[in-house]
Amino acid sequence: LMPRTYAKAPTVVASIPDGVAGNLKNVLPIRLKDPDAVSKDYLGLKCPQYRTTILGVGFKPKDLKTVDAIIYKESRCQSSVINKTLNRDGSHDFGLAQINGRSWCLPTRYYPKGYLQTLGIVRDCDDLLNPVINLEAAYEIYTYAKGFSPWGR
């Protein structure tokens, strides 16, 4: 038989006169003034909310900071961004990693369905607005290119 243990009463948290715990400022995150502002996490990532997804789609831990820097520079960590103005050829870039539609998800001579469609990652370019699909596509492009050259790195 196991010895019986008894629960102890909880310790009292010191409070300030308005009833808020005195150490609350140490527990809650600092509120950002700009709703689109990004805060760094303990690894120095600018888009820490995507850390698990970046690693989950296949990137190695050594590539984590590079991918984070790319998605911050390309989209400021916003998955629904579509660039319709900056490409000379009139093509659009989609999502976190700003994947070019003309290059990667439209039909080409070598990939009549489109490269990402052939791999089964997307049905059409709009699927790249899903952050998980976008990062999966980014990993496949990284693998195809043998590095980060499609993003100028």
Protein Blocks (a to p, Z undefined) as FASTA:
>chain_A
ZZdddddddddddddfkopafklmmmpccddfblkbccddfkopablmlmmmmmmnopaf
klmmmmmmmmmmmnnopakbccfklpmnlpacehjkopafklmmpccfklmnojklmnom
amblmlmmpmklmmmmmmmmmmmnopaklnoZZ
